[in-house]
Amino acid sequence: RSPLALDAYVWLTWRFSYLKQPTVVPWPALAAQFGSDYKVLRQFKAAFLGELKKVLAVYPEARVNDDGDGLLLTPSRTHVKRAFKALPDAG
């Protein structure tokens, strides 16, 4: 029932589908993508982390941590199975 939680879930599922190495996504970048209603970054961060707890309740395989400067994403199994295999690059 939370648009922010739903957006975070979809975003994490998508990111983990191709993530190959640990990556920090800075809080300002996350706020630009998700937090248009927040005037202060710390308010966005608190709200996002609160909604992230809901996401992790249904997606416990997601390896996500707050490293202070942003979210640390560590390669994790995606929560949605691939529907098809990618075709080889003809290039």
N, C-alpha and C positions, 0 to 999 in steps of 0.2 A: 504493500500500500504506500510505498515511498518511491516517488520518481527518482530521487537521488540514489537509493539503494538499487533500483532496477537498472539505472544507467551504469552504476559501478559494476554490477554483476555482468552485464553485457560487455562492457569495456574490458574487464579482467578476462573473460572467456575469450574474447578476440585477441587480446595481447598475448595470452598464454598459448594461443594456437601457433605462434611463430617465434616466441621468445627463445633465444638460444643461450643467453648468458645473463647473470644478474644485472639488473638495470635499475637505477634510481630515477624516478619521475619526480621532478621538483614540484613543491607545493604551488608555486606561482603558475606553473603550466597546468596543473590539475585544476586550480581555481579558474583559470581562463577557459578551460574546457567544460567544467561542471558547475561552477559557482557564480553565476551571473548575479545572484541576489545578495551576495555578501560584499560589504564594503571593506571589511577588515580580514586579512588573510587568516589570522588565528581563529576567527569565528567560522570561516569555511573549513579549516582543518579540523576543528572540534566536531562540526556537523558531519563532515565526511567520515571521520574515524568512527563516529557513532553509527552511521549507516553501514560502514564496512563490517562492523560486528554482525549485523543482520545478514549480510552477504556471506560471511564466513560460516555462519550457522548452516547454510544450505550448500556451501561450496568449501568444505574444510580442506580440500586438497590444495587450495590456492595458498601459495607461500608468499605472503605479503607482510611487510613490517614497516613501521614508521621509523625512519632513520634520523629524524630531526629535520633534515633538509628536504625530504620528500618521501615517497613510498618506494621501498626497496622491493622490486619484483624479482623473485627467483624462479627459474623455469619450473613449471608445474604441469601436471596433466590437465588438459582442457576439460571442462565440465560437460561439453557437448561433443559427441563423436562426429568425426568427419563423415559426410554423406557420400563423398566420392574421392578418388585419388586424382591428384593434379596430373595433367598431361605433360609429357616431357617437353622441354623447351626446344622448339624447332630451329632456334636462332643460331 
